[in-house]
Amino acid sequence: MKLIQLFIFVTSVLPLFVKAEGELIKNLEIKFIRVVGDYSPNTTHDGTVELHFKSPITWGSTSTCIDPNRVIIDAKQTHLVSSAYMAYASNMKININVNTVLPVRSGICEIAYLDVIK
């Protein structure tokens, strides 16, 4: 019985600590992927993978994202990078979430997660 009580407590308290704000953009088709290495002298886009889309993204009116054509992935997030390449190579659509706590680089937002969809 105590295990059930602990489970109920954890599942009721957990949402207080998990913050997943952001915008969910659905059914995007990747047009091409650009990988940016050491882009001296400007380091704004160093170590990023840019996803460029076939159709422009319509951001919400309060969004800090202003680039309608692309988002970025930090190259250290290898699981996101490999999922993006798999979706592109398989010609599958994706859903992305842009979280407000991640960096915005020159109006290009970094994605928090990526779903590969049929």
N, C-alpha and C positions, 0 to 999 in steps of 0.2 A: 504494500500500500504506500509506503514511503517513497518508493521509486516513482509511482504515478504522481504523487504530490510534487516531487522534485521536477518531473517532466512538465507538469502544468505551470509551475512557478517559472521555470526557465523559458518556456515558450511564451509566457505572458510578459516577461521582463525583456527578452531579447529585442523586440522591436524598438525599445527605448534607446538601445545602443547602436543599432544598425541604421545608417543614414544613406539612403540611395536616392538622392535628389537628382534631377536631371531631365533631359528630354529623350523620349523614345521615338526614334525615327524608323519607320517600317518599310519593307519591300524595296530596298535599294539595290541597284545593279552596279557592280564595279566596272568602270570603263577601263581603267588601268591603275597600276600600283607604281609609285615612285619611292625609291629608297634613298634617303639622304644620309651621307656620311659626315665627315668633318668639313663643314661648309665655311671655311675661313674667309674673311675675318669675322663674319657674322655667325654667332653660335645659336641663334634662335631656333633653327630647325635641325641642328645636329642630332644625329641618332634617332631619327624618326622615320616612320613608314607612312607615306601619304596614300590614302584611298581616294581616288577620283571617281566620280559617279556619272552615269549616263544621263541622269536627270537632276536638275538642281534641287537642293534641300530647301524646304521652307521652314525657317527657324521661327520660334515663337517671338512675340513682340518684346519680351523681356530678356531674350537670350543674349549672351555675350558673344555668341558665335555669329560671325557675319559673312564668312565665306560659304557661298551656296554650293560649291562644287567639290569640296573635299573636307576630310577630317584626317587626323593623324593618330598613329599608334606609337607609343614609345618603343623603340626597338628592343629594349630590355624585356618587354612583355611578349616573350616568344610564343606563348600559347595563343595570343591574339593575332600575332603576325602569321603563324602557320594556318590558323583558321581562315584568315582573310585570303591567303594564297590558295587554300583548298577551295574556297567558295568561288574565287575568280577562275581557277582552272576548271572547275566543274560547271561553270556558268550558272551558279545558284545565287539566289537573292539573299540579302542579309538584313537583319534588324540591328540597330546600334543604339546605345545609350551614351549620352554625353553628360557627364557629371560636373556640376559646378565647382567642385573642389579640385579638379584636374586643371593643368595649365591650358591657357588659351594663348596661342602663338600667332601673332599677326592676324588675329580674327579667326584663326583655324583652331577648332576645338579638338581636344584629345578624347578618345572614346574610353568609356569605363568597361563596357562589355559588348560583345558581338554575338549574335545568334545567326547561324546558318540555317536558312529555311528552303523549302522546296519551291 
